Structure formats: C-alpha cells, structure tokens
Amino acid sequence: MNINNTLYIKNMVCPRCIKVVGEELEKLGVKFHSINLGEVVTEKPKEKLPLKKISKVLELNGFELIEDSKSKLIEDIKKIIISSIQQHDVLDLENIVFPKLLSERIGKEYSYLSPLFSKTEGITIEQFIILQKIEKTKELIKYNELTLSEISYKLGYSSVQHLSRQFKNTTGLTASQFKANTQTLRKSIDSII
C-alpha cells in the first residue's frame, strides 16, 4: 500500500460507512483500489486529488479526513475497540486484553498509546471501552432477546453485578429502568465520548 495514495478517514465504523464513502468518492470521480474502515487507497496520489471537495463531502456525511499521524493512531484505536465490541459473537471479549490487542495491531507500546488517547480525547482508553460496551448493552437490552446475565457474559464482564454497576454509573439508569423507558435514545457508536 502506497502511503501517498492512502486517505485516512475519521468516523468510519461499519460496513455502511464503507459503502457511503465509496459512493461519495465515485460521485466525485475519485477512483480507488480499496476501501476499508478508516482508509481508502486511491489510484492517484493525494496531491492529485480534489481534497477540498473530498473533505467537504465527507464532512456532510459525518466523516473527516485525517491529516496527521497522531489523529490516525487515535482513529485506529477507536476502530479496533469498536469492531471488537461489535463483533462480540465472533470474539471472546472475556479473554481480550485490550492493551495487548491495541499494541499488537497498531505496532506501538500501550504506554505510548494510552496517554496520547487521553490527551486527545479527554477520556482514557478504558473509559472509551466502557462507553462502547454500555452502548452495546443498550442495544442488546432493547432487542429483548438476552437476559442481562447473558449480555454480561457476551460482553466479557466478570459478573452481572459488574455490568449493572457500570451501566448505572454511565447512564444514570438501571438496566430495568432503561428497558422500561421507551424514550431513551441510543447514541451512534462513532459519537460516543
């Protein structure tokens, strides 16, 4: 992959995001080799692309071009955490050690990634993981297919009490109150912080 042909894009968190970015780039006439979460490999180098137009259309769709390497690292951290939690049926969240996973996938020490994330985002990586898990819990509660005990197991909590405490601390509601409140809005996973 040629770095000069790679656009890094913030807030791409799902397959639908990939589809939207691809469609928007096609409308602009930007040819690309591949699109993955957070990046597009284009046929032309960045300096030959209409970056202002690309940036504007991405922003209209809730995305953002990433210009610097630190922002790309932060986006990579978020992408790994979000995809791990969203794929809880495939991955065994109970056995995932996020510091190790992040270091291995990104190729940098966690002792570097953690303060960078905290400084940039205003919360710790651990807090971001909790927020993502709580949002996934909300989704699973609303589906009404699993008990809270089953949800806690699927999301890697040591006990239902642990999940219940984090849920109450994060949302201000118990899981039962959340389930009963039909007005409770969920957040999109790319806007959680």
C-alpha positions as CSV (number, residue, x, y, z in Angstrom):
1,M,0.0,0.0,0.0
2,N,1.4,3.4,-1.1
3,I,1.0,5.9,1.7
4,N,0.8,8.7,-0.8
5,N,-2.3,7.1,-2.2
6,T,-4.0,6.4,1.1
7,L,-6.7,8.7,2.6
8,Y,-7.3,8.2,6.2
9,I,-10.9,8.9,7.3
10,K,-12.3,9.5,10.8
11,N,-15.6,8.0,12.0
12,M,-15.8,5.1,9.6
13,V,-17.0,2.4,12.0
14,C,-19.2,-0.1,10.0
15,P,-19.7,-1.6,6.6
16,R,-22.4,1.0,5.8
17,C,-19.7,3.7,6.3
18,I,-17.5,2.0,3.7
19,K,-20.5,1.9,1.3
20,V,-21.3,5.6,1.8
21,V,-17.6,6.7,1.4
22,G,-17.3,4.6,-1.8
23,E,-20.5,6.1,-3.3
24,E,-19.5,9.6,-2.5
25,L,-16.0,9.2,-4.0
26,E,-17.5,7.7,-7.1
27,K,-19.8,10.7,-7.5
28,L,-16.7,12.9,-7.3
29,G,-14.9,10.8,-9.9
30,V,-12.2,9.6,-7.5
31,K,-11.0,6.1,-8.5
32,F,-9.8,3.9,-5.7
33,H,-8.3,0.4,-5.3
34,S,-9.8,-0.4,-2.0
35,I,-11.8,0.9,1.0
36,N,-11.5,-0.4,4.5
37,L,-12.6,1.0,7.8
38,G,-10.8,4.3,8.2
39,E,-8.9,4.3,4.9
40,V,-9.2,4.5,1.1
41,V,-6.4,3.5,-1.2
42,T,-6.8,5.7,-4.3
43,E,-5.4,5.3,-7.8
44,K,-3.9,8.7,-7.8
45,P,-1.6,10.2,-5.2
46,K,-3.3,12.6,-2.7
47,E,-1.8,15.7,-4.2
48,K,-3.6,15.0,-7.5
49,L,-7.0,14.5,-5.8
50,P,-9.6,17.2,-5.1
51,L,-9.0,17.1,-1.4
52,K,-11.2,20.1,-0.5
53,K,-14.2,18.6,-2.4
54,I,-13.5,15.2,-0.8
55,S,-13.2,16.7,2.7
56,K,-16.4,18.7,2.2
57,V,-18.5,15.7,1.0
58,L,-17.1,13.5,3.8
59,E,-18.0,16.1,6.4
60,L,-21.5,16.3,5.1
61,N,-21.8,12.5,5.7
62,G,-20.3,12.7,9.2
63,F,-16.7,11.7,8.3
64,E,-13.5,13.7,8.4
65,L,-10.2,13.4,6.5
66,I,-7.3,12.8,8.9
67,E,-4.3,14.8,8.2
68,D,-1.7,13.9,10.9
69,S,-0.3,10.6,12.2
70,K,-1.4,11.1,15.8
71,S,-5.0,11.5,14.7
72,K,-4.7,8.4,12.6
73,L,-3.4,6.5,15.7
74,I,-6.4,7.7,17.7
75,E,-8.8,6.6,15.0
76,D,-7.1,3.2,14.7
77,I,-7.5,2.7,18.5
78,K,-11.2,3.5,18.3
79,K,-11.7,1.3,15.2
80,I,-10.1,-1.7,16.9
81,I,-12.2,-1.2,20.1
82,I,-15.4,-0.6,18.3
83,S,-15.0,-3.6,15.9
84,S,-14.0,-5.9,18.8
85,I,-17.1,-5.0,20.9
86,Q,-19.5,-5.0,17.9
87,Q,-18.2,-8.5,16.9
88,H,-18.9,-9.9,20.4
89,D,-20.5,-13.0,18.9
90,V,-17.3,-13.8,17.0
91,L,-14.7,-12.7,19.5
92,D,-14.4,-13.8,23.1
93,L,-14.5,-10.5,24.9
94,E,-13.9,-12.0,28.2
95,N,-10.4,-13.0,27.1
96,I,-9.4,-9.9,25.2
97,V,-6.8,-7.9,26.9
98,F,-7.2,-4.5,25.1
99,P,-3.8,-3.0,25.9
100,K,-2.1,-6.1,24.4
101,L,-4.5,-6.2,21.4
102,L,-4.0,-2.5,20.7
103,S,-0.2,-2.7,20.9
104,E,-0.1,-5.8,18.7
105,R,-2.4,-4.4,16.0
106,I,-1.0,-0.8,15.9
107,G,2.6,-1.7,16.5
108,K,3.2,0.7,19.3
109,E,3.6,0.3,23.1
110,Y,0.4,0.8,25.1
111,S,2.4,3.2,27.3
112,Y,2.6,5.5,24.3
113,L,-1.0,4.9,23.0
114,S,-2.8,5.4,26.4
115,P,-1.6,9.0,27.2
116,L,-1.9,10.1,23.6
117,F,-5.5,8.9,23.5
118,S,-6.3,10.5,26.9
119,K,-4.8,13.8,25.9
120,T,-6.5,13.9,22.6
121,E,-10.0,12.5,23.5
122,G,-10.3,13.7,27.1
123,I,-11.0,10.2,28.4
124,T,-8.9,7.1,28.9
125,I,-9.0,4.1,26.6
126,E,-10.5,2.1,29.4
127,Q,-13.4,4.7,29.7
128,F,-13.9,4.5,26.0
129,I,-14.1,0.7,26.1
130,I,-16.7,1.0,28.9
131,L,-18.8,3.5,26.9
132,Q,-18.7,1.3,23.9
133,K,-19.7,-1.8,26.0
134,I,-22.6,0.1,27.6
135,E,-23.9,1.3,24.3
136,K,-23.8,-2.3,23.0
137,T,-25.6,-3.3,26.2
138,K,-28.3,-0.7,25.5
139,E,-28.7,-2.2,22.0
140,L,-29.0,-5.8,23.4
141,I,-31.4,-4.7,26.1
142,K,-33.7,-3.1,23.5
143,Y,-33.7,-6.2,21.3
144,N,-35.0,-8.1,24.4
145,E,-33.5,-11.4,23.2
146,L,-31.0,-11.9,26.0
147,T,-31.1,-11.6,29.8
148,L,-28.8,-9.2,31.5
149,S,-26.7,-12.1,32.7
150,E,-26.3,-13.4,29.1
151,I,-25.4,-9.9,28.0
152,S,-22.8,-9.5,30.7
153,Y,-21.2,-12.8,29.7
154,K,-21.2,-11.9,26.0
155,L,-19.5,-8.6,26.6
156,G,-16.8,-10.0,28.9
157,Y,-18.0,-8.8,32.3
158,S,-16.9,-10.8,35.3
159,S,-20.5,-10.7,36.7
160,V,-23.9,-9.3,36.0
161,Q,-23.4,-7.0,39.1
162,H,-20.3,-5.5,37.4
163,L,-22.2,-4.7,34.3
164,S,-25.2,-3.4,36.3
165,R,-22.9,-1.0,38.3
166,Q,-21.1,0.3,35.1
167,F,-24.5,0.7,33.4
168,K,-25.9,2.7,36.3
169,N,-22.8,4.8,36.6
170,T,-22.7,5.6,32.9
171,T,-26.3,6.1,32.1
172,G,-27.8,7.1,35.5
173,L,-30.4,4.3,35.0
174,T,-30.6,0.7,36.0
175,A,-31.0,-1.7,33.1
176,S,-34.6,-2.3,34.0
177,Q,-35.3,1.5,34.0
178,F,-33.6,1.8,30.6
179,K,-35.6,-1.1,29.2
180,A,-38.9,0.4,30.5
181,N,-38.1,3.9,29.2
182,T,-39.1,3.8,25.5
183,Q,-37.8,7.4,25.1
184,T,-34.2,6.5,26.0
185,L,-32.2,7.3,22.9
186,R,-29.1,5.3,22.0
187,K,-26.0,7.0,20.6
188,S,-24.3,6.2,17.4
189,I,-21.1,4.3,18.1
190,D,-18.9,6.9,16.3
191,S,-20.2,9.7,18.6
192,I,-19.5,8.1,21.9
193,I,-17.2,10.2,24.1
